[in-house]
Amino acid sequence: GRHGWMSTLCESGGEVRGAVIAGGVAGYPVESAAECRDDCAARSDCVGYAAETCSSPVRCWHKGQLPQATAASPAAPVGGKEAAAGVSTCACHGRNIPKPTPVDLMGQVERYVEFILAHANATSGWLGPDSSPASGGQYWGPSNVLQALWQWAEAKREGDAAAFSKASRAMLLHLLEQRRRMAKAPLASWAKARWIDMAKSAEWLIDNARLTDAQRGELLELIALLKAQGEDWDGWFEAVPRTSNHNVNVAQGLKSAAVWWRFNSSASHANLSMAQLSLRRMRKLDATYGQPTGMYLGDEITPVPHTRSPSRGIELCGVVEAMYSYEAMYSVHGTLAFADRAERIAYNALPATWASPTGGDMWAHQYLQAVNEINAIKASPHVWQHDNAFSETYGLEPNFGCCTANFHQGWPKFANSLFHSAPDGGVVVSMWAPAAAKLPSGATVEVDTTYPFGDDATVTVRAAAGTPVYLRIPGWAVKATVNGAAAANGTLFRGVATGGADVFTVAFRPETRLERWDGGAASVHRGALLYSLPIAPNYTVYAHHFGTADMSSDYYLQPTSPWRFALDVDPASPGSTLRFESRGYRSGAAPWNHSNWPTSIAARLRPLPTWSVTANSAAEPPRSPACDAAARCGPAEVRDLVPHGGTELRIGELPVAFFGPPGDGARSPRISVH
């Protein structure tokens, strides 16, 4: 595996040059090459390691720095069996990349928030630059700061009441000033499309801040004004697929019905409640633009004409905003399908957008990601609609810098949505991850799990006797149990706290399953994870921005392994040919490392040489059955499918070898609604 800052286990190329500082002539014994590497990583003076893996036990050497090489005396590998190890198939060697200097993230946050609050306009309360007071677009920039401020305030509520009050007061004054300005400068541009986030901040103040009746009334008037001047998302979603919009606007607009329900719980549109509209939106996006990751297509806008081609892209900003919207929709409506969807995006689409030669870190990301991605190059021509040729390359800010500034919200907001309080005061485990929290009631909850790689979770709740405990059972968990008793999928399992440390053991017991797509193509899933065929990449650096060679660079990726395959599986019995394997998540490893994946599915595939390339991307998967004529496909071979989020190039949607589309093959949302 790769440990974030560490290099690949068993690198290709020449052995690291350096003086032997451990192992002497014969090497010292270790259980594995990984142990040799980890021992090296624990030393501040170790620059590389070498292991001879054919011996029993494995023999290990560590390398330190050599003096400056000269032309007369060049640096060279020294010690033990290095000369042989450089060419032997028994050799495993690599570099030690030291841990980066820790960054004081919370210190940065405190400085930024302090500066923002200290520079509010003393007269009007406006936050941030104020150069366009007559512009309808002026409200959008500060709206992002407002959301940061209320999340910061929530973290301060218990330990620093003054900080909580200061932040909420600044938000209030800014929003009241915005209300005054909107009378003369109505919403426009991004602010008009993204009014929902401003309304959500106003609702947060009503829920949490100390307000006078007059202030509360003004905030309610602001919410109504935002809805009246903002994008008509109710009408837009109902018009899909006969319309189009910017993918991030769509992601933010998803939650408008939920946010408006907080203002008016009896509101309706086209005789549908806000809860019905919210679920309908998810299903309409699935049917029109849906992808196996749980996302929809939008490169830069939703496609015209509409398509679900797995080679088309979605923007990283759209991914994190869609996660946030589904989290908000779940918290308002309580519809479990929204929690399932937030998890699905978080554990598949979000990590799949990062890659680097060391694997598992977030130094380089894509602007656009695709489920079927055979390269990441400066593509001309390209299949996406409005973004530049660099949009699928990996780097600091390919195409545009918005995602560089925006993607960080994905994990923190997801973490903040793992637990909720129920209306009856109960403790709710809403989404699954290793985490712990203290709820407003004083109850504490701790989840011990390696989910989504592991199949079990142990939940420990400390709450007053009689407190309900609700555990979300995912829609795919059709055989789940809690403390050995059956727990229905797609429900909240209800337990009761006894007043001590109550333990609930959840066994998800996932099964490998197929989901069918246009033309009969299939994606392979188990639990919350999509499993894709990884394509081995060759990295080429085309720019460097910061730090060492392993830090901030821009990369082209070219495929070095085959990708044209059909999936040889019986859709009625996928488990008969898809074999799940678990090596277990290794504590401390990057969760979505790009080698030595913690889980995989061995799949029987058949080479499909007729699968073509269109505009530098894989063409849409050939219609299933792709191997109905024997000559079209090669003999079966077994290859591993791995967690989609741990790939940089991949095929996540494959044609089926010998089975056609289900039913009549009409375009319909085959994606699970959970």
Phi, psi and omega per residue, in radians:
G1 nan 3.067 3.089
R2 -2.068 2.380 -2.994
H3 -1.836 0.855 3.056
G4 1.267 -1.404 -3.116
W5 -1.485 -0.093 -3.036
M6 -1.636 2.759 -3.116
S7 -1.441 3.045 3.135
T8 -1.064 2.425 3.020
L9 -1.262 2.184 -3.129
C10 1.106 1.311 3.133
E11 -1.314 2.724 3.000
S12 -1.482 2.937 3.122
G13 1.575 -2.986 -3.051
G14 -1.238 2.693 -3.141
E15 -1.221 2.622 3.119
V16 -1.061 2.314 3.091
R17 -1.451 2.438 3.129
G18 2.915 2.872 3.107
A19 -1.403 2.429 3.123
V20 -1.212 2.127 3.132
I21 -1.971 -0.089 3.036
A22 -2.738 2.410 3.104
G23 1.920 -0.370 3.107
G24 0.954 -2.402 -3.103
V25 -1.446 -0.719 -3.002
A26 -1.691 -0.177 -3.069
G27 1.427 2.763 3.095
Y28 -1.856 2.675 -3.017
P29 -1.355 2.414 3.031
V30 -2.424 2.888 -3.141
E31 -1.368 -0.498 -3.063
S32 -2.769 2.888 3.058
A33 -1.089 -0.584 3.128
A34 -1.101 -0.649 3.098
E35 -1.150 -0.675 3.083
C36 -1.049 -0.801 3.123
R37 -1.088 -0.771 -3.090
D38 -1.182 -0.624 3.063
D39 -1.072 -0.719 3.111
C40 -1.094 -0.750 -3.108
A41 -1.095 -0.455 -3.110
A42 -1.371 -0.162 -3.107
R43 -1.817 2.388 3.109
S44 -1.330 -0.325 -3.080
D45 -1.766 0.079 -3.091
C46 -1.660 2.135 3.136
V47 -1.773 -0.230 -3.134
G48 -3.021 2.965 -3.094
Y49 -2.429 2.803 3.010
A50 -2.463 2.424 3.136
A51 -2.331 2.437 3.028
E52 -1.790 1.910 -2.944
T53 -1.565 -0.176 -3.133
C54 -1.437 -0.318 3.132
S55 -1.424 2.792 3.109
S56 -2.285 1.935 0.054
P57 -1.315 2.962 3.062
V58 -1.075 2.468 3.139
R59 -1.831 2.478 -3.000
C60 -2.251 2.466 3.002
W61 -2.256 2.528 3.022
H62 -1.969 2.570 -3.125
K63 -2.006 2.462 3.015
G64 -2.013 3.125 -3.120
Q65 -1.168 2.450 2.946
L66 -1.600 2.699 2.984
P67 -1.010 2.801 3.141
Q68 -0.893 2.187 -3.140
A69 -1.260 2.609 3.073
T70 -2.100 2.903 -3.135
A71 -1.092 -0.585 -3.121
A72 -1.393 -0.413 -3.087
S73 -2.387 1.331 -3.082
P74 -1.171 2.628 3.065
A75 -1.165 2.479 -3.113
A76 -2.598 2.769 3.045
P77 -1.029 2.449 -3.122
V78 -2.376 2.703 2.934
G79 1.577 2.504 2.982
G80 0.937 -2.322 -3.027
K81 -1.789 0.523 -3.000
E82 -1.080 -0.708 -3.093
A83 -1.060 -0.760 3.117
A84 -1.221 -0.678 -3.089
A85 -1.115 -0.485 -3.128
G86 -1.109 -0.411 -3.099
V87 -2.112 -0.123 -3.035
S88 -1.412 2.540 3.033
T89 -1.254 -0.173 3.100
C90 -1.479 -0.124 -3.002
A91 -1.505 2.423 2.994
C92 -2.335 2.179 -3.130
H93 -2.558 2.851 3.141
G94 -3.082 3.065 -3.127
R95 -1.674 2.731 2.948
N96 -1.812 2.032 3.064
I97 -1.666 1.997 -3.060
P98 -1.050 2.665 3.045
K99 -1.015 2.415 3.078
P100 -1.185 2.699 3.077
T101 -1.080 2.218 -3.116
P102 -1.004 2.491 3.101
V103 -1.817 2.341 3.121
D104 -1.421 1.441 -3.061
L105 -1.102 -0.784 -3.114
M106 -1.181 -0.537 3.044
G107 -1.108 -0.711 3.068
Q108 -1.081 -0.802 -3.135
V109 -0.993 -0.821 -3.107
E110 -1.059 -0.709 -3.139
R111 -1.147 -0.743 -3.114
Y112 -1.152 -0.812 -3.119
V113 -1.126 -0.738 3.116
E114 -1.022 -0.733 -3.137
F115 -1.142 -0.786 -3.126
I116 -1.053 -0.823 -3.100
L117 -1.190 -0.601 -3.128
A118 -1.271 -0.331 -3.063
H119 -1.939 0.328 3.004
A120 -1.131 2.563 3.120
N121 -1.108 2.094 -3.038
A122 -1.164 -0.404 -3.102
T123 -1.577 -0.879 -3.037
S124 -1.688 -0.387 -3.052
G125 1.528 -0.004 -3.093
W126 -1.094 2.400 3.115
L127 -1.769 2.260 3.051
G128 1.583 -3.087 -3.139
P129 -0.957 2.570 -3.051
D130 -2.410 0.927 -3.066
S131 -1.621 -0.160 -3.073
S132 -2.329 1.063 -3.060
P133 -1.160 -0.225 3.121
A134 -1.741 0.051 -3.081
S135 -1.593 2.392 3.081
G136 -1.289 -0.163 3.125
G137 -1.647 -0.034 -3.015
Q138 -1.168 -0.315 -2.983
Y139 -1.463 -0.323 -2.998
W140 -1.239 -0.830 -3.123
G141 -0.940 -0.934 3.124
P142 -1.097 -0.410 -3.117
S143 -1.075 -0.572 3.104
N144 -1.229 -0.645 3.098
V145 -1.158 -0.661 3.125
L146 -1.019 -0.744 -3.139
Q147 -1.165 -0.632 3.067
A148 -1.134 -0.680 -3.091
L149 -1.184 -0.711 -3.112
W150 -1.294 -0.480 3.039
Q151 -1.223 -0.670 3.072
W152 -1.109 -0.737 -3.125
A153 -1.111 -0.690 3.114
E154 -1.057 -0.670 3.133
A155 -1.202 -0.420 -3.096
K156 -1.624 -0.193 -2.912
R157 -0.913 -0.841 -3.052
E158 -1.341 -0.800 -2.989
G159 -1.593 -0.285 -3.043
D160 -2.551 1.381 -3.082
A161 -1.075 -0.574 -3.128
A162 -1.155 -0.706 3.117
A163 -1.150 -0.726 3.086
F164 -1.017 -0.820 -3.116
S165 -1.125 -0.700 -3.119
K166 -1.133 -0.753 -3.124
A167 -1.199 -0.779 -3.124
S168 -1.166 -0.603 3.087
R169 -1.130 -0.752 3.119
A170 -1.095 -0.722 3.099
M171 -1.078 -0.782 -3.115
L172 -1.054 -0.854 -3.108
L173 -1.094 -0.682 3.121
H174 -1.120 -0.815 -3.092
L175 -1.188 -0.605 3.068
L176 -1.149 -0.664 3.062
E177 -1.168 -0.676 3.089
Q178 -1.051 -0.747 3.124
R179 -1.016 -0.751 3.133
R180 -1.105 -0.717 -3.089
R181 -1.232 -0.586 -3.076
M182 -1.133 -0.319 3.083
A183 -1.157 -0.541 -3.139
K184 -1.878 -0.417 -3.121
A185 -2.233 1.455 -3.099
P186 -1.078 2.802 3.128
L187 -0.942 2.483 3.082
A188 -2.611 2.826 3.020
S189 0.974 -2.355 -3.090
W190 -1.036 -0.636 -3.126
A191 -1.100 -0.666 3.127
K192 -1.169 -0.730 -3.120
A193 -1.243 -0.542 -2.960
R194 -1.993 0.561 3.139
W195 -1.059 -0.390 -3.040
I196 -1.061 -0.687 -3.092
D197 -1.198 -0.569 3.069
M198 -1.173 -0.729 3.100
A199 -1.107 -0.666 3.140
K200 -1.126 -0.663 3.095
S201 -1.161 -0.690 3.089
A202 -1.103 -0.712 3.111
E203 -1.131 -0.631 3.101
W204 -1.078 -0.739 3.121
L205 -1.086 -0.758 3.132
I206 -1.064 -0.653 -3.124
D207 -1.305 -0.555 -2.869
N208 -2.136 -0.476 -3.037
A209 -1.576 2.772 3.046
R210 -1.469 1.934 -3.044
L211 -2.148 2.639 2.945
T212 -1.391 2.878 3.090
D213 -1.042 -0.657 -3.131
A214 -1.145 -0.751 3.133
Q215 -1.134 -0.731 3.097
R216 -1.059 -0.737 3.121
G217 -1.098 -0.690 3.127
E218 -1.164 -0.665 3.112
L219 -1.165 -0.677 3.079
L220 -1.113 -0.687 3.071
E221 -1.101 -0.682 3.112
L222 -1.090 -0.777 3.141
I223 -1.043 -0.772 3.122
A224 -1.105 -0.682 3.138
L225 -1.184 -0.691 3.087
L226 -1.042 -0.791 3.117
K227 -1.088 -0.736 -3.089
A228 -1.185 -0.651 -3.095
Q229 -1.592 -0.291 -3.023
G230 -1.457 3.056 3.078
E231 -0.991 2.422 3.098
D232 -1.452 1.467 -3.091
W233 -1.262 -0.484 3.069
D234 -1.055 -0.844 3.135
G235 -1.196 -0.651 -3.090
W236 -1.124 -0.869 -3.106
F237 -1.112 -0.602 3.106
E238 -1.178 -0.422 -3.134
A239 -1.461 -0.232 3.089
V240 -1.050 2.315 0.225
P241 -1.732 0.324 -3.079
R242 -1.531 0.317 -3.084
T243 -2.582 3.098 3.131
S244 -2.652 2.824 -3.134
N245 -2.844 2.928 3.074
H246 -1.119 2.354 -2.997
N247 -1.063 -0.600 -3.128
V248 -1.336 -0.632 3.020
N249 -1.000 -0.760 3.131
V250 -1.071 -0.779 -3.124
A251 -1.053 -0.718 -3.141
Q252 -1.331 -0.612 3.128
G253 -1.184 -0.375 3.137
L254 -0.883 -0.688 -3.015
K255 -1.580 0.107 -3.042
S256 -1.100 -0.676 3.135
A257 -1.130 -0.668 3.121
A258 -1.172 -0.761 3.132
V259 -1.130 -0.704 -3.130
W260 -1.221 -0.546 3.084
W261 -1.032 -0.631 3.091
R262 -1.052 -0.570 3.135
F263 -1.421 -0.695 -3.060
N264 -2.533 1.644 -3.030
S265 -1.244 -0.220 3.101
S266 -1.737 0.096 -3.110
A267 -1.117 2.638 3.092
S268 -2.578 2.873 3.060
H269 -2.535 2.238 -3.112
A270 0.899 0.720 3.119
N271 1.116 0.376 3.087
L272 -2.025 2.419 3.085
S273 -1.252 2.926 3.110
M274 -1.111 -0.639 3.095
A275 -1.145 -0.716 3.103
Q276 -1.146 -0.703 3.116
L277 -1.087 -0.737 -3.112
S278 -1.042 -0.842 3.140
L279 -1.159 -0.664 3.135
R280 -1.100 -0.631 3.123
R281 -1.087 -0.818 3.137
M282 -1.040 -0.772 -3.094
R283 -1.207 -0.622 3.123
K284 -1.193 -0.703 3.075
L285 -1.097 -0.724 3.103
D286 -1.033 -0.797 -3.056
A287 -1.210 -0.500 -3.004
T288 -1.745 -0.734 -3.059
Y289 -2.300 0.161 -2.900
G290 -1.136 2.665 -3.128
Q291 -2.301 2.734 -3.107
P292 -1.069 -0.338 3.121
T293 -1.344 -0.127 -3.032
G294 1.676 -0.150 3.117
M295 -1.568 -3.108 3.063
Y296 -2.209 2.935 -3.112
L297 -1.483 2.515 3.072
G298 -2.993 1.612 -3.047
D299 -2.237 1.329 0.039
E300 -1.541 -0.457 3.082
I301 -1.863 2.915 3.048
T302 -1.125 2.436 -2.886
P303 -1.109 2.458 3.001
V304 -2.219 2.047 -0.078
P305 -1.206 2.797 -3.056
H306 -1.168 2.555 -3.108
T307 -2.695 2.794 2.998
R308 -2.086 0.462 -3.120
S309 -0.995 2.202 -3.129
P310 -1.254 -0.083 3.076
S311 -1.608 -0.159 3.059
R312 -1.429 2.883 -2.944
G313 -1.973 2.968 2.968
I314 -2.385 2.462 -3.091
E315 -1.328 2.520 3.121
L316 -1.036 -0.680 3.083
C317 -1.027 -0.686 3.106
G318 -1.095 -0.632 -3.138
V319 -1.097 -0.910 -3.071
V320 -1.226 -0.582 3.111
E321 -1.237 -0.628 3.083
A322 -1.150 -0.729 3.057
M323 -0.951 -0.852 -3.098
Y324 -1.094 -0.707 3.137
S325 -1.137 -0.787 3.132
Y326 -1.130 -0.624 3.067
E327 -1.085 -0.760 3.134
A328 -1.176 -0.706 3.136
M329 -1.103 -0.687 3.089
Y330 -1.144 -0.769 -3.066
S331 -1.138 -0.498 3.139
V332 -1.506 -0.924 -3.020
H333 -1.504 -0.458 -3.062
G334 1.298 0.215 -3.137
T335 -1.338 2.065 -3.000
L336 -1.160 -0.427 3.112
A337 -1.034 -0.537 3.139
F338 -1.257 -0.642 3.072
A339 -1.177 -0.726 3.071
D340 -1.004 -0.748 -3.079
R341 -1.227 -0.699 3.092
A342 -1.038 -0.749 3.087
E343 -1.072 -0.785 -3.078
R344 -1.062 -0.763 3.118
I345 -1.188 -0.765 -3.090
A346 -1.086 -0.637 -3.035
Y347 -1.694 0.028 3.127
N348 -2.276 -1.133 -3.068
A349 -1.188 -0.754 -3.052
L350 -1.105 -0.950 -3.129
P351 -1.194 -0.365 -3.113
A352 -1.244 -0.135 -3.091
T353 -1.606 -0.033 -3.141
W354 -1.964 2.540 3.047
A355 -2.857 2.651 3.001
S356 -2.835 2.861 -3.109
P357 -1.042 -0.482 3.131
T358 -1.441 -0.356 3.053
G359 1.360 2.483 2.998
G360 1.424 -0.068 3.127
D361 -1.847 -3.134 -3.060
M362 -2.111 0.506 3.120
W363 -1.171 -0.611 -3.069
A364 -2.197 2.375 3.102
H365 -2.341 2.944 3.040
Q366 -1.747 2.663 2.941
Y367 -1.353 -0.811 3.079
L368 -2.032 2.408 3.022
Q369 -2.094 2.679 3.095
A370 -2.280 2.611 3.101
V371 -1.185 -0.728 3.019
N372 -1.848 1.849 -3.049
E373 -2.314 1.889 -3.034
I374 -1.688 -0.163 3.047
N375 -2.803 2.960 3.051
A376 -2.444 1.484 -2.967
I377 -2.276 3.001 2.926
K378 -1.247 1.751 -2.936
A379 -1.746 2.065 3.042
S380 -2.543 1.902 0.109
P381 -1.351 3.055 3.086
H382 -2.494 2.794 -3.049
V383 -1.460 -0.349 -3.123
W384 -1.331 2.874 -2.881
Q385 -1.581 -0.869 -2.872
H386 -2.174 -0.123 -3.056
D387 -1.726 2.863 -2.998
N388 -1.353 3.100 -2.994
A389 -1.172 -0.300 -3.100
F390 -1.588 0.074 -2.903
S391 -1.122 -0.451 3.115
E392 -1.780 0.029 3.021
T393 -1.253 2.850 3.107
Y394 -1.781 2.358 3.135
G395 3.135 -2.878 -3.095
L396 -1.240 -0.838 3.126
E397 -2.671 1.098 3.139
P398 -1.070 2.415 3.131
N399 1.245 -0.937 -3.089
F400 -2.846 2.669 -3.004
G401 -1.486 0.021 -3.049
C402 -1.092 -0.711 -3.099
C403 -1.220 -0.524 3.070
T404 -1.051 -0.670 -3.130
A405 -1.454 -0.350 -2.907
N406 -1.873 -0.451 -2.957
F407 -1.186 -0.357 -3.075
H408 -1.088 -0.378 -3.108
Q409 -1.236 -0.337 -2.999
G410 -1.008 -1.009 -3.081
W411 -1.202 -0.804 -3.113
P412 -1.060 -0.747 -3.136
K413 -1.197 -0.602 3.053
F414 -1.104 -0.808 3.126
A415 -1.046 -0.638 -3.114
N416 -1.275 -0.168 -3.116
S417 -1.865 0.118 -3.075
L418 -1.213 -0.593 -3.062
F419 -2.193 2.588 3.084
H420 -2.450 2.869 2.933
S421 -1.735 2.386 3.122
A422 -1.477 2.766 3.098
P423 -0.977 -0.499 3.134
D424 -1.558 0.200 3.140
G425 1.529 0.048 -3.107
G426 -1.291 2.844 3.074
V427 -1.610 2.262 -3.110
V428 -2.095 2.126 2.932
V429 -1.599 1.802 -2.963
S430 -1.551 -0.706 3.113
M431 -2.374 2.755 -2.926
W432 -1.867 2.230 3.069
A433 -2.962 2.771 3.041
P434 -1.204 1.993 -3.023
A435 -2.867 2.906 3.057
A436 -2.545 2.668 -3.105
A437 -2.720 2.736 2.975
K438 -1.964 2.185 -3.093
L439 -1.564 2.831 -3.120
P440 -0.965 -0.494 3.135
S441 -1.250 -0.203 -3.043
G442 1.715 -0.214 3.092
A443 -1.149 2.599 3.047
T444 -2.097 2.608 3.125
V445 -2.428 2.399 3.127
E446 -2.321 2.294 3.132
V447 -2.016 2.061 3.098
D448 -1.824 1.958 -3.058
T449 -2.866 2.806 2.934
T450 -1.956 0.332 3.032
Y451 -0.917 2.443 0.174
P452 -1.552 0.092 3.136
F453 -1.477 -0.578 3.104
G454 -1.598 2.810 -3.029
D455 -1.831 0.088 -3.077
D456 -2.360 2.788 3.039
A457 -2.550 2.419 3.062
T458 -1.935 2.093 -3.078
V459 -1.915 2.153 3.095
T460 -1.970 2.118 -3.096
V461 -2.073 2.299 3.018
R462 -2.061 1.866 -3.069
A463 -2.624 2.903 3.132
A464 -1.053 2.550 3.139
A465 -0.984 2.381 -3.130
G466 1.596 -0.137 3.127
T467 -1.182 2.216 3.080
P468 -1.169 2.536 3.069
V469 -2.159 2.092 -3.097
Y470 -1.961 2.264 -3.133
L471 -2.113 2.132 -3.137
R472 -1.270 2.206 3.047
I473 -1.774 1.984 -3.060
P474 -1.014 2.699 -3.123
G475 -1.066 -0.514 -3.121
W476 -1.432 -0.186 -3.029
A477 -1.521 1.240 -3.001
V478 -1.332 -0.172 3.132
K479 -2.138 0.388 -3.045
A480 -1.155 2.650 3.021
T481 -2.340 2.699 2.993
V482 -2.208 2.086 -3.047
N483 0.889 0.666 3.064
G484 1.509 -0.188 -3.137
A485 -1.683 2.501 -3.133
A486 -1.027 2.436 3.115
A487 -2.248 2.095 -3.041
A488 -1.151 2.382 3.108
N489 -1.190 2.666 3.130
G490 1.185 0.470 3.135
T491 -2.370 2.953 2.936
L492 -1.698 1.954 3.044
F493 -1.189 2.362 -3.104
R494 -1.926 2.133 2.985
G495 -2.081 -3.122 -3.124
V496 -2.384 2.313 3.092
A497 -1.297 2.531 -3.134
T498 -1.778 -0.084 -3.132
G499 1.832 -0.193 3.069
G500 -1.875 -2.548 3.062
A501 -1.671 1.693 -3.107
D502 -1.543 2.292 -3.091
V503 -1.973 2.246 3.080
F504 -2.093 2.086 3.132
T505 -1.762 2.026 -3.098
V506 -1.802 2.142 3.028
A507 -1.895 1.951 -3.070
F508 -1.339 -0.561 3.070
R509 0.878 0.958 -3.099
P510 -1.229 2.688 3.051
E511 -2.049 2.601 3.053
T512 -1.202 2.333 -3.072
R513 -2.444 2.758 3.051
L514 -1.879 2.556 2.913
E515 -2.117 2.382 -3.006
R516 -1.749 2.564 -3.033
W517 -2.273 -3.033 -3.060
D518 -1.048 2.448 -3.119
G519 1.272 0.152 3.129
G520 1.523 0.071 3.110
A521 -1.087 2.834 -3.077
A522 -2.370 2.608 2.939
S523 -2.080 2.636 -3.041
V524 -1.898 2.251 -3.075
H525 -2.324 2.632 2.947
R526 -2.581 2.140 -3.046
G527 1.065 -2.397 -3.121
A528 -1.415 -0.083 -2.966
L529 -1.802 2.444 2.898
L530 -1.557 2.355 3.108
Y531 -1.916 2.232 -3.053
S532 -2.199 2.774 3.071
L533 -1.383 2.007 3.134
P534 -1.317 2.443 3.052
I535 -1.880 2.088 -3.112
A536 -1.100 2.240 -3.083
P537 -1.779 2.670 2.897
N538 -1.898 2.141 -3.107
Y539 -1.579 2.348 2.987
T540 -2.210 2.142 3.136
V541 -1.369 2.212 3.061
Y542 -1.991 -0.080 3.021
A543 -2.877 2.672 3.088
H544 -2.324 2.431 -3.001
H545 -2.107 -0.618 -2.967
F546 -2.772 2.541 2.953
G547 1.267 -2.724 -3.122
T548 -1.278 3.081 3.135
A549 -1.094 -0.354 -3.118
D550 -1.643 0.094 -3.105
M551 -1.770 -2.112 -2.927
S552 -1.463 1.764 3.082
S553 -2.356 2.882 3.033
D554 -1.891 2.459 -2.997
Y555 -2.319 2.508 2.793
Y556 -1.701 2.481 3.086
L557 -2.152 2.235 3.085
Q558 -2.041 2.529 -3.107
P559 -1.286 2.480 3.066
T560 -2.169 0.134 3.076
S561 -2.359 2.746 -3.078
P562 -1.213 2.669 3.140
W563 -2.338 -0.207 -3.084
R564 -1.422 1.653 -3.108
F565 -2.438 2.694 2.914
A566 -1.913 2.577 -3.115
L567 -1.517 2.020 -3.119
D568 -1.575 1.568 -3.042
V569 -2.586 2.615 3.005
D570 -1.620 1.944 -3.094
P571 -1.006 -0.432 3.127
A572 -1.347 -0.287 -3.108
S573 -2.566 1.129 -3.040
P574 -1.087 -0.533 -3.114
G575 -1.167 -0.239 -3.123
S576 -1.274 -0.424 -3.128
T577 -2.191 -0.139 3.108
L578 -1.835 1.984 -3.019
R579 -1.879 1.985 -3.139
F580 -1.364 2.406 3.108
E581 -2.312 2.380 3.123
S582 -2.212 2.123 3.011
R583 -1.664 -0.176 3.115
G584 1.518 2.483 3.073
Y585 -1.258 2.308 -3.125
R586 -1.636 2.067 -3.099
S587 -0.958 2.277 -3.138
G588 1.664 -0.275 3.124
A589 -1.356 2.687 3.027
A590 -1.079 2.181 -3.030
P591 -0.983 -0.718 3.131
W592 -1.936 0.961 3.040
N593 -1.123 2.798 -3.024
H594 -1.818 0.356 2.994
S595 -2.745 2.845 -3.109
N596 0.817 0.914 -3.118
W597 -1.033 2.517 -3.114
P598 -1.175 -0.458 3.099
T599 -2.407 2.777 3.084
S600 -2.774 2.900 3.063
I601 -2.244 2.039 3.086
A602 -1.340 2.128 -3.048
A603 -2.137 2.551 3.062
R604 -1.562 2.090 -3.098
L605 -2.115 2.702 3.060
R606 -2.177 2.217 3.104
P607 -0.952 2.389 -3.101
L608 -2.253 1.368 -3.006
P609 -1.117 -0.292 -3.118
T610 -1.417 -0.115 3.093
W611 -1.182 2.062 -2.952
S612 -1.694 3.066 3.078
V613 -1.980 2.334 3.116
T614 -2.212 2.136 3.099
A615 0.893 0.819 3.080
N616 1.197 0.207 3.062
S617 -2.222 2.813 3.045
A618 -1.070 2.345 3.028
A619 -1.108 2.878 3.081
E620 -0.978 2.548 -3.104
P621 -0.931 2.317 3.087
P622 -0.939 2.570 -3.076
R623 -1.083 2.418 3.087
S624 -1.478 2.531 0.021
P625 -1.325 2.210 -3.052
A626 -1.371 -0.329 -3.069
C627 -2.043 0.566 -3.102
D628 -1.134 -0.467 2.995
A629 -1.831 2.189 -3.009
A630 -0.959 -0.604 -3.062
A631 -1.227 -0.294 -3.080
R632 -1.310 -0.405 -3.062
C633 -2.224 2.677 3.095
G634 -1.521 -3.129 -3.139
P635 -1.161 2.672 -3.099
A636 -1.123 2.494 3.021
E637 -2.485 2.664 -3.094
V638 -1.748 2.212 3.092
R639 -2.332 2.681 -3.119
D640 -1.487 2.307 2.880
L641 -1.683 2.460 -3.005
V642 -2.249 2.899 3.116
P643 -0.929 2.203 -3.056
H644 -0.946 -0.670 -3.128
G645 -1.169 -0.225 3.119
G646 -1.764 0.452 3.128
T647 -2.177 2.672 3.001
E648 -1.879 -0.647 2.960
L649 -2.120 2.512 -3.017
R650 -2.953 2.901 2.912
I651 -2.141 1.954 -3.105
G652 -1.821 -0.151 3.123
E653 -2.359 2.009 -3.019
L654 -2.062 2.594 2.969
P655 -1.200 2.661 3.107
V656 -1.623 2.407 -2.977
A657 -1.147 -0.919 -2.939
F658 -2.178 0.117 3.139
F659 -2.182 2.372 -3.119
G660 -1.472 -3.041 3.138
P661 -1.091 2.607 3.066
P662 -1.190 2.565 3.106
G663 1.086 -2.352 -3.107
D664 -1.642 0.034 3.103
G665 1.339 0.186 -3.136
A666 -1.143 2.728 3.098
R667 -1.169 2.015 3.131
S668 -2.659 2.708 -3.088
P669 -1.277 1.731 -3.138
R670 -1.481 -0.188 -3.125
I671 -1.180 2.530 3.094
S672 -1.105 2.508 3.096
V673 -1.454 -0.061 3.058
H674 -1.643 nan nan
